[in-house]
Amino acid sequence: MKGIMLQGTASHVGKSIITTAICRMLARQGFQISPFKAQNMTSHHVTLDTGQELAISQYEQAQAAKRKAEPWMNPVLLKPLENMQTEVFFDGESQGIITGARFKDMYYQKALKKIKQGLIQAENNSDFIIIEGAGSPVEMNLKERDLSNMAIAELADVPVLLVADIERGGVFASIVGTLALLTEKERSRVKGIIINKFTGHSSLFVEGVEWLENNTGIPVVGVLPFIEHQLNEEDSFDGRDQPFQPNLTSKEADFEKLADHVEANIDREKLLEIMRGTD
């Protein structure tokens, strides 16, 4: 497929927001974009006009891509409940509630089939597919049942951008450590690094970029300064007693602001080369 997958060195490094920004940046250049997240565990979701459920991040990414949100953009939604229970949704339709770690036994193969079908829909409906990963691709105890990161990059046969949050500290260790834990085949998919939430002028990180490129052999395609936005957070269960009420008012100003922000701080031509497989 033509496209890219954004994976992170950890949760909350900014994958969803950067994916959203790239969707808008490319959409306003005239490309038809399919946002996609294979499996999303979140209590933050939207009920579509059809009654189907979709994670808030893919709903907003579709808006950013200037297209209608579709259930195949998030084929597997896991809605965390209390007492270690999870409600499972395929293509926005509830499949029931499971307890603990029974997902693999009960739903894994069905989920994989739905994800493959979703990827076909994405490819048939776009020039590029922009895939968002979940958490980290090197949660070693979970890799056997991965439906979120490198297994999806393999299914879609797309290159990967690795996103790291410099605000947290330890950005060099998080990047190098993540790459070290990938298999050689997985690591070969990583075609670029994005440093997110940088404070100060990017010129202050020139030596850091050089170190990363020299020690990983992978180009840093962007150093993105920290930016405020009003988009919904979707990547966690916050223990609310009341159902999450997403803010569905127009986010056009945020989409444009984020697209401008990413375009100004990323090597856009390098990104397109990677997405086209011509890097």
SERO-4910 file (N, C-alpha, C, O; in steps of 0.05 Angstrom, whole numbers):
BEGIN
 pado doro    nc1    nc2    nc3   cac1   cac2   cac3    cc1    cc2    cc3    oc1    oc2    oc3
  Met    A     17    -24      0      0      0      0     17     25      0     40     24      9
  Lys    A      7     47    -10     21     72     -8     12     87     17    -12     91     22
  Gly    A     31     93     34     24    107     59     46    104     79     70    100     72
  Ile    A     39    108    104     58    108    126     44     99    151     19    101    154
  Met    A     59     88    170     49     82    197     65     97    217     89     97    217
  Leu    A     51    111    236     64    125    258     63    107    282     41    101    293
  Gln    A     86    100    292     88     85    317    103    102    337    118    120    329
  Gly    A    100     96    362    112    112    383    131     96    401    128     72    403
  Thr    A    149    111    414    166     98    434    151     91    459    160     76    476
  Ala    A    127    103    462    110     99    485     82    110    479     78    122    458
  Ser    A     63    105    498     37    118    495     40    148    500     59    157    514
  His    A     22    164    489     20    193    494     44    208    484     51    229    495
  Val    A     57    198    464     80    214    452     70    233    430     85    249    420
  Gly    A     44    230    423     33    249    403     26    236    376     22    251    357
  Lys    A     24    210    375     18    196    350     -9    206    338    -10    212    314
  Ser    A    -30    207    355    -56    214    344    -56    242    332    -68    246    311
  Ile    A    -44    261    346    -45    289    337    -28    292    311    -36    306    293
  Ile    A     -5    279    310     12    281    286     -2    268    263     -1    278    240
  Thr    A    -15    245    268    -30    231    247    -52    250    236    -55    253    212
  Thr    A    -66    263    254    -87    282    246    -76    304    230    -87    312    209
  Ala    A    -53    315    239    -41    338    224    -32    329    196    -36    344    177
  Ile    A    -20    306    194    -11    296    167    -35    291    149    -34    297    125
  Cys    A    -57    281    161    -82    277    145    -91    304    132    -97    305    109
  Arg    A    -91    325    148   -100    351    138    -79    363    118    -86    374     98
  Met    A    -54    361    125    -33    371    108    -34    359     80    -32    374     60
  Leu    A    -38    333     79    -39    320     53    -66    324     39    -67    326     14
  Ala    A    -88    325     54   -114    329     42   -116    356     28   -128    359      7
  Arg    A   -104    377     40   -106    403     28    -86    406      4    -87    426    -10
  Gln    A    -69    386      0    -53    385    -24    -67    369    -46    -55    365    -67
  Gly    A    -91    360    -41   -107    347    -61   -107    317    -60   -118    304    -78
  Phe    A    -93    305    -40    -93    276    -38   -117    266    -23   -127    279     -5
  Gln    A   -127    242    -32   -148    228    -17   -134    211      4   -118    194     -3
  Ile    A   -141    216     29   -127    203     51   -146    185     67   -169    192     73
  Ser    A   -137    161     74   -151    143     92   -137    142    119   -116    129    120
  Pro    A   -148    153    140   -137    148    167   -145    120    176   -166    110    168
  Phe    A   -127    107    192   -133     80    200   -119     74    226    -96     80    230
  Lys    A   -133     61    244   -121     50    268   -134     22    272   -158     20    278
  Ala    A   -118      2    270   -129    -26    269   -144    -33    295   -166    -42    294
  Gln    A   -131    -28    317   -143    -34    343   -139    -11    362   -116     -2    366
  Asn    A   -160     -2    374   -158     21    392   -172     15    418   -196      8    418
  Met    A   -158     16    440   -170     13    466   -175     41    478   -155     54    486
  Thr    A   -200     49    480   -206     76    490   -235     77    499   -252     64    488
  Ser    A   -239     93    519   -267     99    527   -277    124    513   -300    132    517
  His    A   -261    136    496   -268    160    482   -275    154    453   -258    148    437
  His    A   -301    154    448   -311    145    422   -335    162    414   -345    178    429
  Val    A   -343    158    389   -365    173    377   -385    153    367   -378    132    356
  Thr    A   -411    159    369   -432    143    357   -439    156    330   -448    179    330
  Leu    A   -435    142    308   -441    153    282   -471    153    277   -486    142    292
  Asp    A   -479    166    255   -507    167    248   -519    139    244   -543    136    248
  Thr    A   -503    120    237   -511     93    233   -515     77    259   -525     55    259
  Gly    A   -507     90    281   -507     76    307   -482     61    314   -479     50    336
  Gln    A   -463     60    295   -438     46    299   -419     64    316   -420     89    315
  Glu    A   -400     51    330   -381     65    347   -354     68    333   -345     49    320
  Leu    A   -342     91    337   -315     96    326   -299    111    346   -309    130    359
  Ala    A   -273    104    349   -256    119    367   -254    148    359   -254    155    335
  Ile    A   -253    166    378   -253    195    373   -230    203    356   -232    221    340
  Ser    A   -207    190    359   -183    198    343   -188    193    313   -181    210    297
  Gln    A   -200    170    306   -204    165    277   -227    183    267   -227    190    243
  Tyr    A   -246    189    284   -267    207    276   -256    235    268   -263    246    248
  Glu    A   -238    245    285   -226    271    280   -206    269    257   -203    288    241
  Gln    A   -192    247    254   -173    244    232   -188    244    205   -179    255    185
  Ala    A   -212    232    205   -229    233    180   -237    261    174   -236    270    151
  Gln    A   -245    276    195   -252    304    191   -228    319    180   -231    335    161
  Ala    A   -205    314    191   -180    328    182   -174    321    153   -165    338    138
  Ala    A   -180    296    145   -176    287    118   -198    296     99   -197    290     75
  Lys    A   -217    311    109   -240    322     94   -257    301     81   -264    302     58
  Arg    A   -263    281     98   -280    259     88   -298    248    111   -293    255    134
  Lys    A   -317    233    104   -336    221    123   -322    199    139   -308    183    128
  Ala    A   -327    200    165   -316    179    182   -331    152    177   -355    152    175
  Glu    A   -315    131    175   -326    104    169   -317     84    190   -294     86    199
  Pro    A   -333     64    197   -325     45    217   -300     29    210   -285     22    228
  Trp    A   -294     25    184   -271      9    176   -245     24    183   -223     12    183
  Met    A   -246     50    189   -222     65    196   -212     57    224   -189     61    230
  Asn    A   -229     44    240   -222     33    266   -237      6    269   -256      5    284
  Pro    A   -228    -15    255   -243    -40    254   -246    -53    281   -266    -67    285
  Val    A   -227    -50    299   -229    -63    325   -227    -41    347   -207    -28    350
  Leu    A   -249    -37    361   -251    -18    383   -255    -34    409   -274    -50    411
  Leu    A   -237    -30    428   -240    -42    455   -247    -20    475   -231     -2    480
  Lys    A   -270    -22    486   -279     -2    505   -276    -12    533   -290    -30    542
  Pro    A   -256     -1    548   -251    -11    575   -274     -4    594   -284     19    594
  Leu    A   -282    -23    611   -302    -19    631   -291    -24    659   -267    -29    661
  Glu    A   -307    -22    679   -297    -28    706   -293    -58    710   -303    -74    695
  Asn    A   -279    -64    731   -275    -92    740   -261   -109    718   -267   -132    714
  Met    A   -242    -96    704   -225   -109    684   -242   -122    661   -235   -142    650
  Gln    A   -264   -109    655   -281   -118    633   -277   -100    609   -270    -76    612
  Thr    A   -281   -111    585   -277    -96    561   -300   -103    541   -307   -126    537
  Glu    A   -312    -82    530   -332    -87    509   -318    -86    482   -303    -67    476
  Val    A   -323   -106    466   -309   -109    440   -328   -101    417   -351   -109    416
  Phe    A   -317    -84    399   -332    -75    376   -316    -82    351   -292    -77    349
  Phe    A   -330    -93    331   -319    -98    304   -335    -80    285   -359    -82    283
  Asp    A   -320    -64    270   -333    -45    251   -356    -30    264   -377    -26    252
  Gly    A   -351    -22    289   -371     -6    303   -394    -20    316   -411     -8    329
  Glu    A   -395    -47    314   -417    -63    325   -407    -79    349   -386    -92    348
  Ser    A   -422    -77    371   -414    -92    395   -415   -122    391   -434   -133    380
  Gln    A   -394   -135    401   -392   -164    400   -395   -176    428   -394   -201    431
  Gly    A   -399   -160    448   -403   -169    475   -380   -160    493   -362   -146    485
  Ile    A   -382   -169    518   -363   -161    539   -346   -185    547   -357   -207    552
  Ile    A   -320   -180    550   -302   -201    559   -288   -192    584   -288   -168    591
  Thr    A   -277   -211    599   -264   -205    624   -234   -213    622   -227   -234    611
  Gly    A   -217   -195    632   -188   -201    633   -176   -204    606   -181   -188    588
  Ala    A   -159   -225    602   -143   -228    578   -154   -249    559   -139   -263    546
  Arg    A   -181   -250    557   -193   -271    541   -196   -263    512   -207   -279    496
  Phe    A   -188   -239    504   -192   -229    477   -179   -248    457   -192   -254    436
  Lys    A   -155   -256    462   -141   -272    442   -155   -299    438   -158   -308    415
  Asp    A   -164   -311    459   -178   -337    457   -205   -334    442   -212   -351    426
  Met    A   -219   -312    447   -246   -309    437   -248   -295    410   -265   -302    393
  Tyr    A   -231   -275    406   -236   -256    384   -212   -251    365   -215   -238    345
  Tyr    A   -189   -261    372   -164   -253    358   -167   -258    328   -162   -239    312
  Gln    A   -174   -282    319   -175   -288    291   -197   -272    277   -193   -263    254
  Lys    A   -219   -268    290   -240   -251    278   -231   -222    275   -237   -209    255
  Ala    A   -217   -213    296   -207   -186    295   -187   -182    272   -187   -162    258
  Leu    A   -169   -202    269   -149   -200    247   -163   -199    220   -154   -185    202
  Lys    A   -184   -215    217   -199   -215    192   -212   -187    187   -211   -177    164
  Lys    A   -223   -175    207   -236   -149    204   -215   -128    197   -220   -110    181
  Ile    A   -191   -130    209   -169   -111    203   -161   -113    174   -156    -93    161
  Lys    A   -158   -138    165   -150   -142    137   -171   -130    118   -164   -118     98
  Gln    A   -196   -134    125   -218   -122    108   -217    -92    109   -221    -78     89
  Gly    A   -211    -81    133   -209    -52    135   -186    -40    119   -189    -19    107
  Leu    A   -164    -54    119   -141    -45    103   -147    -45     73   -139    -27     58
  Ile    A   -163    -65     64   -171    -65     36   -189    -41     30   -186    -28      9
  Gln    A   -207    -35     48   -225    -11     44   -208     14     43   -212     31     27
  Ala    A   -188     16     61   -171     40     62   -156     43     36   -155     65     25
  Glu    A   -145     21     26   -129     23      1   -147     30    -23   -139     45    -40
  Asn    A   -171     19    -23   -189     24    -46   -202     52    -45   -214     61    -65
  Asn    A   -199     66    -23   -212     92    -20   -193    115    -16   -200    135     -4
  Ser    A   -168    112    -25   -149    134    -20   -125    132    -38   -119    112    -50
  Asp    A   -110    155    -39    -84    155    -51    -63    145    -31    -44    131    -38
  Phe    A    -67    153     -5    -48    144     16    -64    136     40    -85    147     46
  Ile    A    -54    116     54    -65    108     80    -46    117    102    -22    113    101
  Ile    A    -57    131    122    -41    140    145    -50    125    169    -72    129    180
  Ile    A    -33    106    178    -40     88    200    -28     97    226     -4    105    227
  Glu    A    -44     96    247    -34    103    274    -31     77    290    -49     61    291
  Gly    A     -7     74    302     -3     52    320    -14     57    347    -27     77    352
  Ala    A     -9     39    366    -19     42    393      4     35    413     17     15    410
  Gly    A      7     52    433     28     46    453     55     45    440     63     62    425
  Ser    A     69     23    447     96     19    437     97     -7    421     83    -26    427
  Pro    A    114     -9    399    116    -34    384    133    -55    397    136    -77    387
  Val    A    145    -48    420    162    -68    433    153    -75    462    170    -77    480
  Glu    A    127    -78    465    117    -89    490    121   -119    487    104   -133    475
  Met    A    143   -130    497    152   -157    490    132   -178    499    130   -199    486
  Asn    A    117   -173    520     98   -193    529     72   -193    513     55   -211    516
  Leu    A     69   -174    495     45   -171    479     49   -176    449     30   -178    434
  Lys    A     75   -179    441     80   -180    412     68   -204    399     61   -203    375
  Glu    A     65   -226    413     54   -250    401     25   -246    391     17   -258    372
  Arg    A     10   -228    404    -17   -222    396    -21   -194    387    -42   -181    391
  Asp    A      0   -183    375      0   -155    365    -21   -151    343    -20   -165    322
  Leu    A    -39   -133    347    -58   -124    327    -57    -93    324    -76    -81    314
  Ser    A    -35    -82    332    -34    -52    333     -9    -40    320    -11    -18    310
  Asn    A     13    -54    319     38    -40    310     51    -55    287     41    -54    265
  Met    A     73    -68    292     89    -79    270     74   -101    254     78   -104    230
  Ala    A     56   -115    267     40   -135    252     22   -121    231     18   -132    210
  Ile    A     13    -98    238     -4    -82    220     13    -70    198      5    -69    174
  Ala    A     36    -60    204     54    -49    184     61    -71    164     64    -66    140
  Glu    A     64    -95    174     71   -118    156     47   -125    138     50   -129    114
  Leu    A     23   -125    150     -1   -131    134     -5   -110    112    -11   -117     89
  Ala    A     -2    -85    119     -5    -63     99     19    -59     82     17    -47     61
  Asp    A     42    -70     90     67    -67     76     74    -38     72     79    -29     50
  Val    A     74    -23     95     80      6     94    105     11    111    110     -3    130
  Pro    A    119     33    105    141     41    122    131     54    148    108     61    150
  Val    A    149     56    167    142     66    194    157     91    201    181     93    195
  Leu    A    144    111    213    157    133    226    155    128    256    134    123    266
  Leu    A    178    131    270    178    127    299    177    155    312    194    172    308
  Val    A    157    159    329    152    184    343    162    182    372    155    163    386
  Ala    A    177    202    381    187    203    408    180    230    421    182    250    407
  Asp    A    173    230    446    166    254    461    191    264    476    199    251    496
  Ile    A    203    286    467    227    296    481    220    310    507    238    313    524
  Glu    A    195    319    511    188    332    535    191    314    560    195    324    582
  Arg    A    188    288    556    189    269    578    218    265    587    222    255    610
  Gly    A    237    272    571    265    265    577    271    237    567    253    221    563
  Gly    A    297    231    565    305    204    557    299    198    528    296    174    521
  Val    A    298    218    510    290    213    483    310    195    468    301    179    451
  Phe    A    336    198    473    355    182    459    352    152    467    353    135    450
  Ala    A    350    148    493    347    120    502    321    108    492    320     84    485
  Ser    A    299    123    491    274    112    482    274    105    453    263     84    445
  Ile    A    288    120    437    290    114    408    308     91    404    301     71    391
  Val    A    333     92    414    352     71    410    343     45    422    346     24    411
  Gly    A    330     47    446    320     23    459    298      9    443    297    -15    441
  Thr    A    280     26    433    258     15    416    269      1    392    261    -22    385
  Leu    A    288     14    378    299      2    354    314    -24    361    314    -43    345
  Ala    A    328    -25    384    343    -48    391    325    -72    397    333    -95    392
  Leu    A    301    -67    406    282    -89    413    266    -99    389    253   -120    390
  Leu    A    267    -84    367    254    -94    342    271   -115    329    296   -116    332
  Thr    A    258   -134    315    273   -153    299    286   -138    276    279   -115    269
  Glu    A    305   -150    263    319   -138    240    299   -131    218    300   -110    206
  Lys    A    280   -149    213    260   -144    193    242   -121    200    236   -104    183
  Glu    A    234   -119    226    217    -97    235    232    -71    233    221    -51    224
  Arg    A    257    -71    242    273    -47    242    277    -36    214    278    -12    210
  Ser    A    278    -54    194    282    -45    167    258    -29    156    260    -14    137
  Arg    A    235    -31    170    212    -15    162    213     13    172    199     31    161
  Val    A    229     18    192    230     45    204    246     63    186    271     60    184
  Lys    A    233     82    172    246     99    152    251    127    161    263    143    147
  Gly    A    240    134    185    244    161    194    237    164    224    222    147    235
  Ile    A    248    184    236    243    190    265    231    218    267    240    236    253
  Ile    A    211    221    284    200    248    290    204    253    320    196    237    337
  Ile    A    216    276    326    218    285    353    195    304    359    192    324    345
  Asn    A    179    298    379    155    314    384    157    329    411    172    321    429
  Lys    A    142    351    413    139    367    437    166    380    445    172    382    469
  Phe    A    181    389    425    206    403    431    201    431    441    183    445    431
  Thr    A    215    439    462    213    466    473    237    482    465    260    474    471
  Gly    A    233    505    453    256    521    443    259    519    413    243    505    400
  His    A    279    532    402    283    532    373    296    506    365    314    496    379
  Ser    A    287    495    343    297    469    334    327    469    328    340    448    328
  Ser    A    338    493    323    367    495    319    383    486    343    407    479    341
  Leu    A    370    487    367    384    478    391    387    448    392    402    437    409
  Phe    A    374    434    374    375    405    374    390    393    351    388    370    345
  Val    A    405    410    337    420    401    314    439    378    321    441    358    306
  Glu    A    454    381    342    473    360    351    458    335    358    468    313    353
  Gly    A    434    338    370    418    314    376    409    299    352    409    275    351
  Val    A    401    314    331    393    302    306    416    287    294    413    264    284
  Glu    A    439    300    293    463    287    282    470    261    297    477    241    284
  Trp    A    468    262    323    474    238    339    455    215    332    464    193    328
  Leu    A    430    222    331    410    201    325    414    189    297    413    165    294
  Glu    A    419    206    278    423    196    251    448    180    248    448    159    235
  Asn    A    469    188    262    495    174    260    493    147    275    506    128    266
  Asn    A    478    146    296    477    122    313    455    103    306    455     80    315
  Thr    A    435    111    290    414     93    282    414     88    252    402     68    243
  Gly    A    426    106    237    425    104    208    398    111    196    392    105    173
  Ile    A    380    124    212    353    131    204    351    161    205    358    174    225
  Pro    A    340    174    184    338    203    184    317    213    203    296    201    207
  Val    A    323    236    216    303    250    231    288    269    212    299    288    202
  Val    A    263    262    207    248    277    186    233    302    198    223    318    182
  Gly    A    233    304    224    220    328    236    226    331    265    228    311    280
  Val    A    229    356    274    230    363    302    207    382    307    209    405    299
  Leu    A    186    373    320    162    388    323    160    401    350    160    388    371
  Pro    A    159    428    350    156    442    376    129    435    389    110    427    376
  Phe    A    128    439    415    103    435    430     82    455    419     88    478    414
  Ile    A     57    445    417     36    463    407     10    457    423      3    434    428
  Glu    A     -5    478    429    -31    475    442    -52    468    421    -50    477    399
  His    A    -72    452    429    -94    446    411   -119    439    428   -117    435    452
  Gln    A   -142    437    415   -167    431    428   -179    404    420   -202    399    424
  Leu    A   -162    387    408   -173    361    399   -176    343    423   -163    346    444
  Asn    A   -194    323    420   -200    305    442   -177    286    447   -163    277    428
  Glu    A   -172    279    472   -153    259    480   -168    232    480   -191    231    489
  Glu    A   -156    211    469   -171    186    465   -157    161    475   -168    139    474
  Asp    A   -133    164    486   -117    140    489   -117    128    517    -98    114    525
  Ser    A   -138    133    533   -137    122    560   -165    119    571   -184    131    561
  Phe    A   -167    103    592   -191    101    608   -188    117    633   -170    112    649
  Asp    A   -205    138    636   -200    156    658   -218    151    682   -219    167    701
  Gly    A   -232    129    682   -248    121    705   -273    138    709   -283    141    732
  Arg    A   -283    151    688   -307    167    690   -331    150    699   -334    127    690
  Asp    A   -348    161    717   -373    148    724   -394    153    702   -412    136    699
  Gln    A   -391    175    688   -410    182    667   -397    176    640   -373    178    637
  Pro    A   -414    170    619   -403    165    593   -388    189    582   -395    212    587
  Phe    A   -366    184    568   -351    206    556   -368    220    536   -381    208    519
  Gln    A   -367    247    537   -382    264    518   -362    279    501   -351    299    510
  Pro    A   -357    269    476   -337    282    459   -346    310    451   -370    316    447
  Asn    A   -327    327    447   -331    354    437   -331    352    407   -310    350    395
  Leu    A   -354    352    394   -356    348    365   -361    375    350   -368    375    327
  Thr    A   -356    397    364   -357    423    350   -334    424    329   -315    409    331
  Ser    A   -337    442    310   -317    444    288   -289    447    299   -284    465    316
  Lys    A   -271    431    289   -243    433    296   -226    444    273   -202    441    272
  Glu    A   -239    457    253   -225    466    229   -201    483    236   -180    479    224
  Ala    A   -204    501    254   -181    519    261   -158    502    272   -135    508    266
  Asp    A   -164    482    289   -143    465    300   -130    448    278   -105    445    277
  Phe    A   -146    437    260   -135    421    238   -115    437    221    -94    428    214
  Glu    A   -123    461    215   -106    479    199    -81    487    214    -59    487    203
  Lys    A    -85    494    239    -62    502    256    -42    479    258    -17    483    255
  Leu    A    -51    455    263    -33    432    266    -20    425    239      4    418    239
  Ala    A    -35    427    217    -23    421    191     -1    441    185     20    434    175
  Asp    A     -6    467    190     14    487    186     39    481    203     62    484    194
  His    A     34    473    228     55    468    247     73    445    237     98    447    238
  Val    A     61    423    229     76    400    220     90    406    194    114    400    190
  Glu    A     77    419    175     89    426    149    113    443    152    132    441    137
  Ala    A    113    461    172    135    480    176    159    466    190    181    477    189
  Asn    A    154    443    202    176    431    218    182    402    210    196    388    224
  Ile    A    172    394    187    178    367    177    189    369    149    183    388    134
  Asp    A    205    349    141    215    348    113    193    335     96    192    311     94
  Arg    A    176    352     85    152    343     71    159    326     47    147    305     41
  Glu    A    180    334     32    188    319      9    199    291     16    193    271      3
  Lys    A    214    291     38    224    265     48    201    247     57    201    223     51
  Leu    A    181    259     70    158    244     79    143    232     55    136    208     56
  Leu    A    139    247     34    125    237     10    142    215     -4    131    195    -14
  Glu    A    168    218     -4    185    197    -15    182    171      0    180    150    -12
  Ile    A    182    173     27    178    150     43    151    137     38    149    112     35
  Met    A    130    153     37    104    143     33    100    129      5     85    110      3
  Arg    A    114    140    -14    112    129    -41    131    105    -45    129     91    -65
  Gly    A    148    100    -25    167     78    -27    190     85    -46    203     67    -57
  Thr    A    197    111    -48    218    119    -66    242    131    -51    260    142    -63
  Asp    A    242    127    -24    264    139     -9    290    123    -14    311    130     -3
***
